[in-house]
Amino acid sequence: MKDPLANLAGYVLRRASAVALAELNQRLAPLSLRHADVAMLMLIESVPGITQSHAGRVLDIQRANMAPFVARLEGRGVIERRQVDRRSQALALTKRGRALLGKARRVVAAHEATLLKRVPVKLRPMVLPILMALWDRDAP
């Protein structure tokens, strides 16, 4: 049976995203990581000393979920928190976190390559620009 919603861009985008994230999470499972964990580690690496609240805003993680999320990563010994002031905590990767992120990056790179192989060669250069245009609410 043909999917009657397959002609709706938003629906197809959501389905593609769900499949891609499920596949990525399956690939990351041997490292005991999920896509959100890797995103957080990548963000902390790229913005050393980022505050917990700023990281939550960048990754669109609800405030109530942020503290347990960070505590779990800290409990694994991959990140550490430092008090910046009475209300803010800066995040940093540990040596263990940097090593785990290196492994995760290889998994992510292989996953990205597999995803792009599904797209016809001529269309591959357009994938990211199209997705970025859909993501950017301020685009004309």
TADA-V188376 format. One record per residue. N is the residue number from 1. OMEGA is omega as a letter, one per 20 degrees, with the letter a starting at -180 (NA if undefined). Layout:
n: <N	N>
omega: <OMEGA	OMEGA>
//
This chain:
n: <1	2	3	4	5	6	7	8	9	10	11	12	13	14	15	16	17	18	19	20	21	22	23	24	25	26	27	28	29	30	31	32	33	34	35	36	37	38	39	40	41	42	43	44	45	46	47	48	49	50	51	52	53	54	55	56	57	58	59	60	61	62	63	64	65	66	67	68	69	70	71	72	73	74	75	76	77	78	79	80	81	82	83	84	85	86	87	88	89	90	91	92	93	94	95	96	97	98	99	100	101	102	103	104	105	106	107	108	109	110	111	112	113	114	115	116	117	118	119	120	121	122	123	124	125	126	127	128	129	130	131	132	133	134	135	136	137	138	139	140>
omega: <r	r	a	a	a	r	r	a	a	r	a	r	r	r	r	r	a	r	a	a	r	r	r	r	r	r	a	a	r	r	a	r	r	a	a	r	a	r	r	r	r	r	a	r	a	r	a	r	r	r	r	a	r	r	r	r	a	a	r	r	a	a	a	a	a	a	r	r	r	r	r	r	r	r	r	r	a	r	r	r	r	r	r	r	a	a	a	r	r	a	r	r	r	r	r	r	r	r	r	r	r	r	a	r	r	r	a	r	r	r	r	r	r	r	a	r	r	a	r	a	a	a	a	r	a	a	a	r	r	r	r	r	r	a	a	a	a	a	a	NA>
//
